[in-house]
């Protein structure tokens, strides 16, 4: 199941959301953009930022402070030595189908809940290598004290061209805690290019602690000093990833797990590293069994299932991973370049799971529409809304769902986890 799922239940007026053809990793948007300056919101809720192009801006491009229920989609971020999207104390933020080109960091989410950074293109983070001091490097996505359910960094296409970029940890999950039922997911990303930071690499879980994080089904080619690491915390899983690196003067190890922060945050436990396939050549020309487990992280479950495959090459990624949406024809946003305000949440509409984990909707008052539209990934289903209590058919597969119910001029947006 894709981690970014929507069930949309509409009344008489259907909220216009662009339905896009799936083509794999990265942004799926090929519509138009409107030039914009920086955007900043504080304590705002229920709006969409879409169809904008940001270039030549000073400071962070989109900054949200204590905002809720926001969608940032179908935008282009060009040439900034600051952050593309900065969040602090926010909740339920979805960032999807955007293109980031030569920004220092695409996303930094700080002290926030339910953040999704999925299906984005990210090219060259950190700034020109010649201008880098090698201590303040860029990230494609940084979760910094992100908590709760429904958090995801998934299905992104990320490429760093050597010399035109200076990434640190390309994806970093720092002091962040998922839940047992809904771990923080780093899934299905394509990452090519990293280094020469002596500490940076592809994906880092458990940085300065944290819990309930999973990195799975990612493909990494030449991502830096390391491929995927676990630096601390508990209930961490790294599985089913493919990692390749040729010899470079900064390459070290494909996989590692150690607790750098045991004194501050206590011992690690419940660590899994399984079914990963690697061919990673270090700076001395050594490849083979390219994983390292620190003594304070042992035992690591599943370590014996990881494999070195000498036939693994850079061809595990296609030649072109950025801008692959050109072969699709998605619809443009309904109002390109404008922020769309969602209707405020209304207490007359209730969305919940019943004791059988079915998604239920209660509507108090007149039903405006006889049908509902449910969208899950690329599938659509029309369901009658003829009763005040509606149980959605075909119980969804397990995962996090953002559900929007609209009945006339009333609406309610909610995120649920279906176990």
N, C-alpha and C positions, 0 to 999 in steps of 0.2 A: 504494500500500500504506500502511495506517495504521502509524505508527511504533511503536505499542504493541501488539505481537503476542504471542500466547501459543500454544505447542504444549504441551498437557497430555497426558501419557501416564500412564495410571493402571493400577494393579493391581486386586486384588479390591475394595478400598475406594476409592471415588472421593472425593478431597478436594473439599469443597463450596465452589465458587466461584460467586458470583452471576453468571448470564448475563443481560446487559442488552441491551435493544433500542437500536440506535443511532439517534439523532435529529439528529446533527450536532455542533456545537461545544458545549462546556460539560458540566457534570455530568449523568450519566444516572441518578442514584440518586434514588428517591422513597420509600425505606423509613424506618424509625423510627430514633431516636437515643436514647442514654442519656447523661445528664449525667456529666461527668468533670472532674477537675482536671487540672493540667499533667502531662505525661508526660516522663520523662527516662530514657534508656538509654545505657549505656556498654559497648562491646565485646560486644554481643549480636547474635545472628544468627538468621535463619529464623523470623520472626514477622510477624503481620499486626495492624495497628491499624485497627479499623473500627467504624462504627455509633455514634460518640461525638459529643456536642455540648459544645463548650467556650465558656463565657461568663463574664465577670467575673473572668478569670484575671489574675494578676500575672506579668510576665516572659514569656519565650518559651513558647509553648504545648506543642509537641512538640519536644524537643531530642534528637538522636541523635549520639553521639560514637563514632567508630570502629566503627560497626555495619555488618552486611552482610546482603543478601538480605531486605529488608524491604518490605512492601506497606502503604501508608497509603491507605485508600479509604473512601468513603461516610461521611465525617465533616463536621461543621459547625463552623466557627470564627467566633465572634461577638465584635465590639467589643473589640479589644485594641490598646493603643498599642505593642505589641511585635511579634515575628515569629510567624507561625502555625506554620511548620515550619522549624527550623534544623538543618542537617546540617554536620558537620565530620569529615573523614577517613573518610567512609563509602563504601560500594561496593554497587552494584546495589540502588538504592532506587527504587521505583515509587510515585508519588503520583497518584491518579486518582479521579475522581468525587467530589471534595470541594467544599464550598461555603465560601468565605471572604467575610465580610461585615464591613466596617469594621475591618480589621486594618491595622497600619502596613505590613507586608510579608507577603505570603502565604508565599513560599519564599525562603530564602537557603541555597544549597548552596555550602559552602566546602571547597576542597581535597578534592573527592570524585570518584568515578568512576561511570559508568553510572547517571545520574540521569534519571528520566523524570517530567516534570510535564505530564500530558496529561489532557484532558477534565475540567477543573475550572471552576467558576464563581468569579469574583473581582469583588466589588463594593466600590468606594471604598477605595483604599489611601492611606496617608500621613497620615491624620487630617484633622480639620476644617481647612479653609484658614485660618480665623480664628486657629487656634492654631499654624500652621506658621511656622517661621522661614525657610522657603524654602531651607534649606541641607541639611537631613537629611530628604529626601522618601522616600516609600515606593515599593516595587516590587511588581508582581504576581509576578515571578520574577526572581531574581538568581542567575546562575551565576558564582561567584567562584573562579577557579582550578579549574574542573572539567575533567577530562581523560579520555582514552580513548574507547572505542567505546560506542555505544548511548545517547548523551545526547540528550534531547529536551525542548523546551517547545512543545507542539503541541495543537491542537484545543481550546484554552481559550476561554471567553467572559469578557471583561474589560470592565467598565464603571466609569467614574469620573464622578460627578455633580458639576458645578462648585459649589464652596462646601462640599460634604460630603467633599471629598477634596483631597489635595495630592500627586499623584504626581510623581516625577522621571522617569527612564526606566522606562516601564511594564514592558518586558522588557529586561534588560541581560545581555549575555554578556561577562564581564570576565576578562581574563588566562586564557582557557580555550582548550584545544586538543582538537579532535576528531582523527580519523585520516583519511588519504586514502580508505580504504574505508568509513569510518563517520563522516562529519562531524557536528558538533553541529547538530541540526535545530530550527529555529523555523518551524513549518509549520501552516498552516490555522487560525491564531488569529483570533478576532473581537475587535477592540479599539475601544471607543467612549469618548471623553472623556479629556482630559488638560489640562495647564497648571494654573496660569500660570507654572510654573517657566521662567526664561529659558534654561535649558539642557536641560530634559527633553523627552521625546517618546515615540514609540510603541515602536520596537524598535531597540536599538543593538547592533551586532556589533563585535568587535575593540576593545572598550574597554580601554585600557592594553595593547594587543597581543592576541596569540592567533592561532589558525590553524584552518583547516578548519571553517568555520561557514557555514550556509546559512539564509537567511530566504526562504521561498517560500509562495505561495498564501495569504497573510494579507490580511485586509480591515480597514482602519483608517478611522475617521471621527472627525475633530476630536481627534487624539491628543496635541496639544501644540505646542511650538515647531517640531518637525520630525516627519516621519512615520517613515522608516526611515533609519538612518545606519550608516556604517562608519567607525570612529574610529582604525583602525590594524590591524596584523597582516598576515597573508598568507593566500592561498587562501580568500577571502571571496566569497560569492555572494548577491546580492539579486535575486530574479526572480519574475515572475508575481504580483505583489502589486497590490492596488487601494487607493489612498489618497485620501481626500477631506478637505478642511478649509475651513470658512467663515472669513471675516476675523475675527480676534480680536486684541486688543492684543499678544499674545505670539506669533502665528503667523509662521513664517518660510519653511520650504522642505519640500517633500515628501520628497526624497531627497538625501542628501549622502554624500560619501566624501572623507576627508582623514586624514592620519596625524599625530595630535597628539603622538605619542610616538616620533618618528623618532630623536631624540637618544638616548633610553634603550634602544630595542629594535630599531633599524635600519629599513631601508627596507621599505615594503610592496611586494608583488608578487602577481600572479595574482588580480586583483580583477575581478569581473564584476557588472554591474548592468544587467539586461536584461528586456524585455517587461513592465515595470511600467506601469500606467495611473494617471494622477494628475489631480486637479483641486484644487489647494491654493492658497488665497488668503492672501497675507501681510498683515502689519499695515498696509501701505500700500495695500491693495486690489489688488495685482498678483497675477495667477495665471500662466497660460501655461506655459512650459517650466520647471517648478518642480523643478529638480535642480541641484546644484552639486558640482563635482569640484575638490578642491584640487590645486595643481600637483604636490605631492609624492606624490600617489596615482596620477597619470596614468602610463601609459594604463589606462583602465578599459574592459574589453571589453564590447561590447553596448550601450553607452550610447545609440547611435543608434536602438535598438529601443524605447526608452521613449516613451510617448505622453501628451500632454495631451488630455483629453477633456472638453470643456465640458459635456457632458451627464451626466457623473458627478456624483451627488448623495449626500446622506446616506442615501438609500434603498438603497444597496448593502448595508446591514445591515437586518435586520428590526427592527421597533419593540421587540420583546422579545428580548433575547439572554441574560438571566440567568434561571435557573429554568425553562428550556424543557422539562425532563424530565417535567413534570406530565402530559403526554399519553401517557407510556409507563407500563408496569407491570412494572418489574424485580423480581426476587425480592429479599427482604431478606437480610442476611447470616445465616449459619447460627446464629451466637450474637451477636445485636446487643449492642454495647457491651463486648465482651470481646476481649482480644488472643488471637489464635489462633497457636499455636506450630506451625510446620512441622517435620517430622521432620528430624533432622540429615542432612547430606550423607553418603552411604555409598559407600565405595570399590568396593562390589560392583556399582555401576551406573555405566557410562561413557556419556557423551554427546559426540559429536564429528561433524565433517564429514569425509567420505571424499574421495578425490582427485577425485570428480565433484561435489563440493559438495552431496552428499546428507546429510541428517541421519540419523545412525546411533545405535543404542542397543545396548549390550552389557550383559547381566545375568548375573552369576555366582550360581549357586544355583537353587533351585526357583522356577519361574514360578507365581505365585499366581493370576493372571488370564489368561483366553484372549483378552482384547481390550484395545485401547488407545483412548483418546479423544483426538482432536486438535482443538484449537480455534484457529481463525485468524480474528480479527475476529468476525463474526457467523456464521461457517460452522463446522459440526461434522462430523467424520468418524470412524467407528469402524474400527479396524485390528486384525487379529488379532496377538496377542503370543504366538505359539506356539513361537518359537525364541529361543535365547539371544542371537542377533545379529539385530536387526531394522533394515531400511532403510525409512524412512518413504516411502510412495508420494507421487507428485505433488510433485516438488521444489518447495519454497516459493519464492515470488518474492523478489527481493533485499530485504534488510532485516535489522533486529535482532530476534531472537527470544529470549524467556525460556522455557526448557524445564524442566518439572518431571516427573520420572519417579518413580512410586511403585510399589513391589512389596512387598506385605505391610507389614511394619513398617520398611521401608527406603525412603529417598528420596534424590534428588539434584536440585538446582536449578542450572541453568547458563544463561548468556547466550551466544548464538552470533551471529555476523554471517554471513548467507548472501549471498555476492557474486553 
